[in-house]
Every structure is written in C-alpha cells, then in structure tokens.
C-alpha cells in the first residue's frame, strides 16, 4: 500500500480507501489493464447487451455484418452525472445523427459509436458541442475522437487499445478538453508506440494506396504546400486538391493540417515497405 499515485508510468495505481495499490503493467494482460483503468472507484455500471447491439462487438469479439466504417468517441467525466446519464445520451443522439450506439461503461466513462458518413464532425467542432453539454449538465467531460475503422477488423481489440491509449493520454495531459489521434501523436511518441502498433497498422491498411502514400510523402517534403507538391508530382494543382479532399471525406483527416499530415507520414514510414 502507498500513500500516493505511482510516478513510474510502468505502474498502475488503484485507489483503495485513502491509499493506492501499485501494480506493474507488464504483469497484466491487455484486458486486465483495460478493466482496471476503466474501473470506477465506487461501483461498476451494468450494461444490458439486449439494449445495446454494440456491446458484444466491443466486449465479445462479435463481427460486424455490414461493410461500413465506424469510430469511437471516448468520453471521460471528472465527476459522474449521477441520474442524468439517460438525458445526456439522448442529447448526444440528437446532436450526432450518425451515432449507431452509445452507453456508459462506468459512471464516469461513456463510449459513442459513430458510423462514417462523410459529414462527421472534426474534433474542433465536437469540442464546442461538448462544452455546451457540460454547461447544460453542470459537469466537465473530456473527449478522445478515435479514427474510423473498417468493419472487417476486430473492434474488441481496437476499442481496448484505443481506451488504453486514451487513459495514458489523460494521465499525461489531464487538462486537455478534446483530442484526436493526430493531436495526441506527440503523446504517443512520448509514451512509446509499441503497445499500439496493432491499432496503427489497421489504419495504415485501411487508409493508404500507393498513390496516396506518394502524395503524403511529397506533401511532407514540401511542408504541406499544395502547389509545390503538384509540381513535384507532375500533377495539376486542382487534381491534387481533389484527391486531398477525397481522402478527407474517406478518413476525416485533412492533409492541409500538419498534425493530420504528420500522422499519415508516420504511418507510411512505419508500415510501408517503400520508406524514403
């Protein structure tokens, strides 16, 4: 037993009364680590699988029958909203019409599953939405906007890895209101990418074809300048902008934003056999 939270990030601190139990993360499986990180100090929320079709997809490796793409919005509350969870979920459902399921996993944790439509909000827009919700419900929430994943993947593994990563981000950036993967990339580098390579590899496989990689590498080497990139690729500038917009529609990433471009370049460098 210890009187304070462990400063060593390889240790997990579990509240026990007024003290903390320290556990080495290396001795825990991914599932054990996730459950401990997401546990509520007081009580665990029971989820009815019959009311939430995505329960079995997230927790029991149930495959998805369609051919769409989905993302997770991970929400953490600094304090629980007590008996207002249903009202809060209803507000989210009204504001985000592409939501296919949403529920609280614990009193201070919620997951929102959103289908890709090409018109999904970016993290900057979602940030304003959640600020307004916080005012309405007298709470403070923090948001991690996951990337879109094609339905062929195992969403149980993806959700566990994203959730574990977000818990690490919360520890390192406890005051950050809203983040997506590109904006959390520096945190990912600091904490070490190895635990999340499976998650990142699925994004690489989903997002990139040979031409897309060529464009991303050229954009990176030209500091994101579209005119210089088009010239280097012997491509008309409007054709390049069309391909960039098409990629944004498919992934919700804007290659004109350096954080997004950095993430894409990092994935190409990490997983492609044609590194430059």
N, C-alpha and C positions, 0 to 999 in steps of 0.2 A: 504494500500500500504506500502511496505517495501523496504528498500534500498539494502538488501542482501538476499541471499538464506537462508531459514529456517534451523537452525541446528538440530531441532527436526525432527527425521525421520518419525514421525506420520503425518507430514505436507508435502504437495506438494507445490513446488514453481513454479509459472507460470510467465514467463517473460512478462512484459507489459511496453513497452518503455524502460526506463532506470531503472525501478523498478520491483518488484515482488509482485504478489498476492499470499497470503498463503491460502491454502485450507486444511482442515482436511481430511485425507484419510478415516476416519471412516464414514464420511458423503457421500462418493462416492460409487457407485456400482462398481463391477469389470470392467464392460465395460467402464464406465465413467473414471475410473482411468487409464485404458489402453490407451484410446484415448488421454487423457491429457498428459500422459507420452510420448507417441509416436508422439505427435503433433510437427510439425516444426514451428519455431517461425515466419517464413515469409509466407509460402504457403503450402497448402496441395496437395499431389500428387493424381491425379485421376487414378484409376485402372480400366481397361476395363475387365469386367468379361468374355467377349467372347474370349479374347485373353489368359486368364489365368484360366484354369479349376479349379484350387485350390482356387480361390477367394471365391467361395460360400462355400467351405469346411471350410475355415479359418474364414469367417465372417458371414456365414448364417446357420451354423449347418448342412450343406449338408452331408449326409453319404457317405462313400466310398464303392464302389460296389465290390472291389476285396478283397483278403484275405492276403495282403502283410503287411509289416511294414514300417513305414516312420519316419524320423526325420526332425527337423527344424535346419537350420543353421541361427542364428540371427546375422546380421551384422550391426554395428553402425559406422558411419563416423564422425570424428571430424570436418570435413567440407565437404560440398556437392561436388560432382564431376561434377556439372553443366551439360553440354551437353554430357557427356561421359558415362551416365548410360547404354545405349544400348550396347556400346562396352564392358563395364565391365561385364555385364550379359552374353554376348556372350563368353567372355574369361572363365567365370566360367563354362558355359555349355560344353566347350571344355575340360576343366581340370577334371570335375567331371561327367563322363558319366551316373551315376545313378540318376542325377537330373531329376525330373519329372516336376517341375515348379519353377520359380523364378521371383521376381519382387520387385521394390521399393515400400514400403508403404508410405514413405515420402522421401524428398530429402536426408536425412541423415540416412535413415533406409532401409534395404533390408531383405527379407526373402528368403531362399533357401530351397526347399523341396526335400529331397533325399530318394530314396527307398532303403531298406535293400537288399544287395546282398551277404553279407559275405566277401566282399573285400573293404568295405568302409574305408576311411582314419580315423585314430585316430586324436585327437586334435593336437598332436605334429607335425604330417605331414601337417595338414591343416594350422598350424601356419606358416610354411615355405612357403607354397603356397601363403598365403595372404600377407606375407612380400614382396614377389616378385611382386605381383599385385600392392601393394602400391608404389613400385618403378616405375613401368610402368605407373601408372596413377597419380603420384605425389600427393598422398593422404595418410591418416592414417586411417586404419579401425581396429575395434575391433570385436572379434568373440566369440559367445557363441554356442557351439555344443550341441544341445539337445539330449536326449536319443531316441532310437527307440520306437515307439508306434504301437501296432497292429491296424489294420484298423477298428476294431469293436468299438473303442472309439469315443467320440465326439471331433473332432480335433479343433473345435472352442474354446471349453473350455480349451483344452490342450495348444493351441497356446497363448491364453490370459494369462494363468497362467505362462507359460514359459517367455513370453515377460515381464510381470510384474516383475517376479523374476530377469530377466536379467537387467532391469532398476535399480533395487535395488543393484545388484552386481556392475553395472557401477558407481553408486554413492559411494559405499564403496571401490571399487578398480579401480579408474579412470585410472590408468596407465597400467592395465593388458591387454596384447595384445589378448590372447586367453584363453578360459576356457571351460570346460565341466562340467557336473553336479558333478562328483566326486571331481574335483578340487575346485569347488565352495561350497563344503559341509560345510566347516568351516564358510563361509559367511552365508550360510543358517542357521546354528546354531545360529550365532550372531543375525541375523535379525529376527529369530523366524520361526519355521517350520509350524505353524498352517495355514497361508494363502495358503500353497502349499500342504496340506495333500492330496487333491484330485489327484493332479498330481503324487505324490509319490505313492499313493495307486494303481494307474493304472500300474505303473512299477512293483510293487510287484506282482500283479495279472498276469502280462504278463511274468515275468521272472522266477518265482520260483515254483518248485515242491518240494515234501517232501525230496527227495534225495538231491536236490540242496541246500536246506536250511541246511541239515545235514552237507554237505561238507563245506559250507560257515562258519558255526559255528565252525567246527573243525579247519578249516584253521585259523580263527581268534584267537582261543585259543592256536594255535601252532605258532603264529606270522608269518603266511604265509608259513611255512616250509612244503613242499610237502611230504617229507619222513616221518616226524613225524605225519602228518595228515593221510597218508596212513596207517601207523601202528596203529593209534588210531581207524581207521575205519575198520581194518582188510581187507584192500584192497591193491591190487598190485599197486605199485607206478605208473606204466605205465597206468593202468586203470584210476587212479585218474587224471593224466595229460591229458589223452584223454577226460575225462569229463570236465576238466577245459578249454581245447581248444574248445570243442563243445559249451560250454557256451559262450566263447568269440566270436565264429562265429555267434551265435544267437543274442547277445546283444552288441557286440563291446566293452565289458568290459573284462579286463584282471585281473583275480583274483590273479595273481602274483604281481600286483601293489597294494600297500597298500591303495592308495586313492580309487581305484575301490572296493577293498575288504571292506573298511570301509563303503562305500555307501551301498553295499549289506547287510552287517551285520546290519547297521542302519535300513534298510527296514525290515529285518527279525524281529528285535527287536521291531519295531514299529507296525507292522501289523499282525504278526503271532500270533496264539493262543498258540503256543508251545515255548514261550520265555524261555531262560535259565537264 
